[in-house]
Amino acid sequence: MIDTILTGLSMAGGIFSWWQATGSRKARKEAEASTNRAEQQLETAKKQVRTLQELVDGLKPPVLEMHYSSGDTWLLKNNSATSIRVEELMNANEFSTTRYLDTPFDIAPFASKNVMLYGTRLPKCSKTLQLKLGNGEETRIPFEPKPRNH
């Protein structure tokens, strides 16, 4: 009789162990599925942040830009919060004459510098200012030629 009870308890223990193991495997699979979903959501969120950053960057004005002022004068505008040093006008030979572009010079944050460019309506004249900056970077700043009515 004791043998029967012990056998029954042993079988009950085995069934309980099997039930726990099955539950444990199921819980592990559910945890793995949750982890996979969380990783996919994280990747989706990262892609959305990159897309939004690209949109924001596209809305920002360029760091340097040119705007027509009057006569033969344009404004070279610094749109950044830091001073920009211009070391060299690399394409000075593409203009008839330039004034106020003696390099090097600095443009304060959010400030403009008057630039005189003569001959911008001529076909050979460049419509881009090519500058070498103090950080060694070279940049091209497109601008519209002098309007006909000026």
Summary of the structure (lengths in Angstrom):
residues: 150
radius of gyration: 35.3
end to end distance: 116.5
largest distance: 116.5
contacts: 351
relative contact order: 0.13
helix: 41%
strand: 29%
